[in-house]
Amino acid sequence: MVTTNLIQTIAVNIPKEINLKISHEQFLELALVNRDLQLERTATGELIVMAPTGSSTGNRNSSITGQLWSWNYQTKLGKTFDSSSGFHLPNGSSRSPDAAWVKLEK
């Protein structure tokens, strides 16, 4: 017999006037149990739920990521990341850029 922990998912509509503020640790916990959502957190702790992009934006982002990867493949100066990667920044925010590059030293 296999036992699994099932988490019921619900859609939540949050009016723009309401700011949800959470700590970095709470953000990590929330992101781990909601892997299908694109979440970001501002430096002040405001939670941002990102909607999926449209096909035009997705196509442009794919091109940017591809060009960045190709350049890095030739130079071997760092590592590249796509929009599914999240970064905890020095100002305390947690963001997921469309494309990112990080020096090997980091």
Secondary structure as GFF3:
##gff-version 3
##sequence-region A 1 106
A	DSSP	alpha_helix	24	33	.	.	.	ID=ss1
A	DSSP	beta_strand	38	41	.	.	.	ID=ss2
A	DSSP	beta_strand	47	50	.	.	.	ID=ss3
A	DSSP	alpha_helix	55	75	.	.	.	ID=ss4
A	DSSP	beta_strand	78	82	.	.	.	ID=ss5
A	DSSP	beta_strand	87	88	.	.	.	ID=ss6
A	DSSP	beta_strand	94	95	.	.	.	ID=ss7
A	DSSP	beta_strand	99	103	.	.	.	ID=ss8
###
